[in-house]
Amino acid sequence: MRESKKAVCVALVGMGWAGEMHAKAYNHVYGVDVRRKIVCGLEKSLPEFAGRYCFEEYTRSFDDVLADDEIDVVDLATPPFLHREMMIRAMRAGKDVICEKPLTGYFGEPEDAKPIGRVSKKKMLDSVREAVNDIEAVMRETGRRLFYCENWVYAPAFQRACELMRQKGSTIVQMDSIAGHKGSPAAYVKYWEKSGGGVLSRNLIHPLSTAVYAKRVEMESRGLKYGGVWSISCDCAQIMKGIENRYIEADPMDTEDWAHVVLTFADGTKATLTSGDTFVGESVTTFDMYGNDAVFKCRFSQCDMLDLYFADERGIENAYFVEKSDSNAGHHRAIVSEEIIRGYYGEIQDFMECIRDDREPLAGFELAKEVTELVQLAYFSAEQNRTILLNRK
């Protein structure tokens, strides 16, 4: 048992979308004394970011973070190709790790021909399995923990649905989900060697993780053993190549901008999941669970808490209403307290309590491990144009 600490000392690495959501979420943590010691980033706005979110220090060197003996946990909100090395170095430096999704992926080997997206998906699958095993071995070696940032799992709507599902004793027979928007302004997402894939690993991983978590909760709440996923089928595409895209920020080089996955669980129940950089207007984030005696429909961005209408954009040109909105004129279903509704607050609250109380998180390494493998199996399925059967005992 680790000695309980009065304060949890945090270093945040990364200042992009996820980094900002995490920084905002630390403002909402209650019951745990959180010390925001260091933020690490490369952007020119680093000093302003540190001041805005009350970090004591800022640095452009990850080595500075590792050398600080006061840091309890390193929060990695960096591009995926950096995750594996950073989390291993952090754990060996005696720190727990919060890691944004995806846990890791395939980013190329020296012998690979470019572009990396054309590499055999079987090679990618085998390599990623080895990478995850390496991370697990370092966890055992160091005794450190990994907290997996799947914000959908922590969204209040989903957690409330899970609570009611447990009380009702429902069997979830089908799950349907869409995770889509109009693309990403981040340049690195176009290239497999930086992102580890396209919308499947970047967006569809949200409903994939949530479906696995929900099925695990449902079966365990009924006293049954979760048997995992027994088969996976996937189709991927580059839809926006060659299509006029004035309103869509999708320009994939060797990654996909659309993906569809069908999961079959050990009990024969199904999940159908779709994602794309092909949704103009607003972010679409839906997760529906259909049970034998109940239906649970979760919405993580669209809501009717605040409806807006503006005849023009004068004075509100830079106002933020909802992610990926095309224009601030017209009608909007504005999201309120985004870091709360979309689950960022919930995951950070859980992780801080876990460190304080020495317990495991709702979303930890086991979920990250299973989902990381499923993403690679999905890519393999798309390449092979067939359903992949998993060997489950």
C-alpha positions in Angstrom: 0.0 0.0 0.0 1.4 3.4 -1.0 1.6 6.1 1.6 -1.3 8.5 1.2 -0.3 12.0 0.1 -1.9 15.3 1.1 -1.4 16.7 -2.4 -1.1 15.1 -5.9 1.6 16.8 -7.8 0.9 16.9 -11.6 2.9 17.6 -14.7 0.9 18.2 -17.9 2.7 17.5 -21.2 1.0 18.9 -24.3 -1.1 22.0 -25.0 -3.4 20.9 -27.8 -7.2 20.2 -27.6 -6.8 17.4 -25.1 -4.2 19.3 -23.0 -6.5 22.2 -22.7 -9.5 20.0 -21.7 -7.3 18.4 -19.0 -6.0 21.7 -17.8 -9.6 23.0 -17.4 -10.7 19.7 -15.7 -8.0 20.2 -13.0 -9.9 23.3 -12.0 -13.0 21.2 -11.1 -11.3 18.5 -8.9 -12.7 18.4 -5.4 -11.8 16.4 -2.3 -8.2 16.0 -3.6 -5.5 18.7 -3.2 -4.0 18.9 -6.7 -0.8 20.8 -7.2 -0.3 21.8 -10.8 3.5 21.9 -10.8 4.7 22.0 -14.4 3.2 22.3 -17.9 5.5 21.2 -20.8 5.0 22.3 -24.4 6.6 23.7 -27.5 4.1 26.4 -28.4 4.9 30.1 -28.1 1.8 30.5 -25.9 3.4 28.3 -23.2 3.9 31.1 -20.6 0.3 32.3 -21.1 -1.1 28.8 -20.9 0.8 28.2 -17.6 -0.6 31.4 -16.1 -4.2 30.8 -17.3 -4.4 27.3 -15.8 -2.4 28.1 -12.6 0.7 26.0 -13.3 3.6 26.9 -11.0 6.3 26.4 -13.8 6.6 25.8 -17.5 9.3 24.1 -19.5 9.9 23.0 -23.1 12.0 20.0 -22.0 10.4 16.7 -21.0 13.7 15.9 -19.2 12.8 18.7 -16.8 9.6 16.9 -16.0 11.3 13.5 -15.4 14.0 15.1 -13.2 11.5 16.7 -10.8 11.2 14.4 -7.8 8.0 16.1 -6.6 6.0 15.0 -9.6 3.6 12.1 -8.8 1.9 11.8 -12.2 2.7 12.8 -15.8 -0.3 13.7 -17.9 0.5 12.9 -21.5 -1.7 14.9 -24.0 0.8 14.6 -26.8 0.6 13.2 -30.4 0.2 9.4 -30.4 3.7 8.6 -31.8 5.3 10.1 -28.6 3.2 8.1 -26.1 5.1 4.8 -25.8 8.5 6.3 -25.2 7.2 9.1 -22.9 5.1 6.8 -20.7 8.0 4.3 -20.3 10.5 7.0 -19.4 8.0 8.5 -16.9 7.3 5.2 -15.2 11.0 4.5 -14.9 11.4 7.9 -13.4 9.0 6.8 -10.6 5.9 8.5 -11.9 2.4 7.3 -12.6 1.1 8.1 -16.1 -2.1 9.6 -17.5 -2.2 8.8 -21.2 -4.5 10.2 -23.9 -6.0 7.8 -26.4 -4.8 6.0 -28.3 -2.4 4.3 -25.9 0.0 3.6 -28.8 0.0 2.5 -32.4 2.2 1.7 -35.4 4.3 4.6 -36.6 6.8 2.9 -38.9 10.2 1.1 -38.7 13.4 2.2 -40.4 13.0 -0.5 -43.1 9.5 0.5 -44.0 8.8 2.1 -47.4 6.8 5.3 -47.3 4.0 6.1 -46.9 3.7 4.1 -43.7 -0.1 3.5 -44.2 0.7 0.9 -46.9 2.6 -1.3 -44.5 1.1 -4.7 -43.9 -1.6 -4.5 -41.2 -0.5 -7.9 -39.8 3.0 -6.4 -39.3 1.3 -3.4 -37.5 -0.8 -5.7 -35.3 2.2 -7.8 -34.2 4.3 -4.7 -33.6 1.7 -3.0 -31.5 1.0 -6.1 -29.5 4.8 -6.2 -28.7 4.7 -2.5 -27.8 1.8 -3.0 -25.4 3.6 -5.9 -23.8 6.6 -3.7 -23.3 4.5 -1.1 -21.6 2.9 -3.7 -19.3 6.4 -5.1 -18.4 7.6 -1.7 -17.4 4.5 -1.2 -15.3 5.2 -4.5 -13.4 8.9 -3.6 -13.1 8.3 -0.1 -11.7 5.1 -0.7 -9.8 3.6 2.4 -11.5 0.1 2.7 -12.8 -1.4 3.9 -16.1 -4.6 5.9 -16.3 -6.3 5.7 -19.7 -8.0 8.8 -21.0 -11.2 7.7 -22.6 -13.5 10.7 -21.8 -16.6 9.1 -23.2 -16.4 6.5 -20.5 -16.5 9.3 -17.9 -19.2 11.4 -19.6 -22.0 12.0 -17.0 -24.7 10.8 -19.4 -22.9 7.5 -20.0 -22.1 6.9 -16.3 -25.7 7.6 -15.4 -26.8 5.1 -18.0 -24.4 2.5 -16.6 -25.7 3.1 -13.1 -29.3 2.5 -14.3 -28.3 -0.5 -16.3 -26.8 -2.1 -13.3 -30.0 -1.4 -11.2 -32.3 -2.7 -13.9 -30.2 -5.8 -14.6 -30.6 -5.2 -18.4 -28.8 -7.2 -21.0 -27.4 -5.0 -23.7 -28.1 -6.7 -27.0 -27.0 -4.0 -29.4 -24.9 -0.8 -29.3 -24.8 1.8 -32.0 -22.6 4.9 -32.1 -21.4 7.7 -34.3 -18.2 9.7 -33.6 -17.8 12.2 -36.4 -17.0 15.8 -37.3 -15.5 17.9 -40.1 -11.9 16.8 -39.6 -9.0 18.1 -37.7 -6.8 21.2 -38.1 -3.8 19.3 -36.7 -1.4 18.7 -39.6 0.0 15.5 -38.2 -3.2 13.5 -38.4 -2.8 13.2 -42.2 0.2 11.0 -41.8 0.2 7.5 -40.4 3.8 7.8 -39.1 2.6 10.5 -36.7 -1.0 9.5 -35.8 -0.9 5.7 -36.1 -3.9 5.8 -38.4 -6.9 8.0 -39.3 -10.4 8.4 -37.9 -10.5 4.8 -36.7 -7.6 5.3 -34.2 -8.4 9.0 -33.6 -12.2 9.1 -33.3 -13.8 5.6 -33.6 -11.6 4.6 -30.7 -14.1 6.6 -28.4 -17.1 4.4 -29.1 -14.9 1.3 -29.3 -13.6 1.8 -25.8 -17.1 2.8 -24.5 -18.7 -0.3 -26.0 -16.1 -2.6 -24.5 -16.5 -0.9 -21.1 -20.3 -1.0 -21.3 -20.4 -4.7 -22.1 -17.9 -5.5 -19.3 -20.1 -3.5 -16.8 -23.3 -5.1 -18.0 -22.0 -8.7 -17.7 -20.2 -8.3 -14.4 -23.3 -6.5 -12.9 -25.3 -9.7 -13.7 -22.6 -11.9 -12.1 -21.3 -13.1 -15.5 -17.7 -13.2 -16.7 -16.9 -10.8 -19.5 -15.7 -12.9 -22.4 -14.3 -10.1 -24.6 -14.8 -9.6 -28.3 -15.1 -12.7 -30.5 -15.1 -11.2 -33.9 -14.5 -7.8 -35.6 -15.3 -6.5 -39.1 -14.1 -3.2 -40.4 -14.3 -1.1 -43.6 -12.1 2.0 -44.0 -12.1 4.6 -46.8 -10.7 7.9 -48.0 -13.9 9.6 -49.0 -12.8 13.2 -49.2 -9.9 12.7 -51.7 -10.8 14.5 -54.8 -14.0 16.0 -53.4 -14.3 19.8 -52.9 -14.1 20.3 -49.2 -14.4 24.0 -48.4 -16.0 23.2 -45.1 -14.3 19.9 -44.2 -10.7 19.8 -42.8 -9.9 16.4 -44.2 -6.9 15.9 -46.4 -5.6 12.4 -45.6 -2.3 11.3 -47.1 -2.1 7.7 -46.1 -4.8 7.6 -43.4 -8.5 7.0 -43.6 -11.2 9.7 -43.2 -14.1 7.2 -42.7 -14.4 3.9 -40.8 -17.1 1.5 -39.8 -16.6 -1.4 -37.3 -18.9 -4.2 -36.2 -18.1 -6.0 -33.0 -19.5 -9.4 -31.9 -19.1 -10.1 -28.2 -18.7 -13.5 -26.6 -22.4 -13.7 -25.8 -23.4 -13.0 -29.4 -24.4 -9.4 -28.9 -23.3 -6.6 -31.3 -21.9 -3.1 -31.5 -21.9 -1.1 -34.8 -19.6 1.9 -34.7 -19.1 4.6 -37.3 -16.7 7.6 -37.5 -15.7 10.1 -40.2 -14.1 13.4 -41.0 -17.2 13.9 -43.2 -19.7 15.6 -40.9 -20.3 19.3 -41.8 -21.9 21.6 -39.2 -21.0 20.2 -35.8 -19.4 17.3 -33.9 -21.7 14.2 -33.8 -21.1 12.1 -30.7 -23.9 9.6 -30.0 -23.8 6.3 -28.1 -27.0 4.2 -27.9 -27.5 1.0 -26.0 -30.5 -1.2 -26.7 -31.3 -3.7 -24.0 -33.7 -6.5 -23.6 -35.9 -4.3 -21.4 -34.4 -0.7 -21.7 -32.9 1.8 -24.1 -30.1 4.2 -23.2 -29.2 7.0 -25.6 -26.2 9.1 -24.7 -25.2 12.5 -26.3 -21.8 13.9 -25.6 -21.8 17.1 -27.6 -25.3 17.9 -28.9 -27.6 19.0 -26.2 -30.5 21.4 -25.8 -29.3 23.1 -22.6 -28.6 26.3 -24.5 -30.1 27.1 -27.9 -28.7 30.2 -29.7 -29.5 32.2 -32.8 -27.5 35.0 -34.2 -28.4 37.0 -37.4 -24.8 37.6 -38.1 -21.3 37.1 -36.6 -20.6 40.7 -35.6 -18.9 40.8 -32.2 -18.9 37.0 -31.9 -16.5 36.0 -34.7 -14.2 34.1 -32.3 -16.8 32.9 -29.8 -16.8 29.2 -29.1 -20.2 27.4 -29.1 -19.4 23.8 -30.0 -16.5 22.0 -31.5 -16.2 22.1 -35.3 -19.0 24.6 -35.9 -18.8 26.1 -39.4 -20.1 29.6 -38.5 -21.2 31.5 -35.5 -24.2 32.9 -37.4 -27.5 31.1 -37.4 -28.8 28.5 -35.0 -26.6 26.6 -32.5 -27.0 24.0 -29.8 -24.2 25.3 -27.6 -22.4 23.0 -25.3 -22.2 24.2 -21.7 -19.2 23.2 -19.5 -17.7 21.0 -22.2 -15.0 19.6 -20.0 -17.8 18.2 -17.7 -20.4 17.0 -20.2 -17.8 15.3 -22.4 -16.2 13.5 -19.5 -12.8 15.2 -19.2 -13.6 16.4 -15.6 -14.8 12.9 -14.6 -11.7 11.2 -15.8 -9.3 13.6 -14.1 -11.4 13.5 -10.9 -11.2 9.7 -10.9 -7.4 9.6 -11.6 -6.6 12.1 -8.8 -8.7 10.0 -6.4 -7.0 6.8 -7.5 -3.5 8.3 -6.8 -4.7 9.6 -3.4 -6.5 6.4 -2.4 -4.2 3.9 -4.1 -7.0 2.3 -6.2 -7.5 1.4 -9.8 -9.4 3.7 -12.2 -12.6 3.1 -14.1 -10.5 3.3 -17.3 -7.1 1.8 -16.8 -4.5 -0.3 -18.5 -6.7 -3.4 -19.1 -9.2 -1.4 -21.1 -6.4 0.4 -23.0 -4.7 -2.9 -23.8 -7.9 -4.5 -25.2 -8.9 -1.5 -27.2 -5.4 -0.9 -28.7 -5.4 -4.5 -30.0 -9.0 -4.1 -31.4 -8.0 -1.0 -33.3 -5.2 -2.9 -35.0 -7.4 -6.0 -35.6 -9.9 -3.6 -37.3 -7.3 -2.3 -39.6 -6.3 -5.9 -40.4 -9.9 -6.7 -41.1 -10.3 -3.8 -43.5 -7.1 -4.8 -45.4 -8.2 -8.4 -45.6 -11.8 -7.5 -46.5 -13.1 -10.1 -44.1 -14.3 -10.6 -40.5 -11.5 -11.5 -38.1 -12.3 -14.2 -35.5 -10.4 -13.8 -32.3 -9.1 -16.8 -30.4 -10.8 -16.6 -27.0 -10.7 -19.3 -24.4 
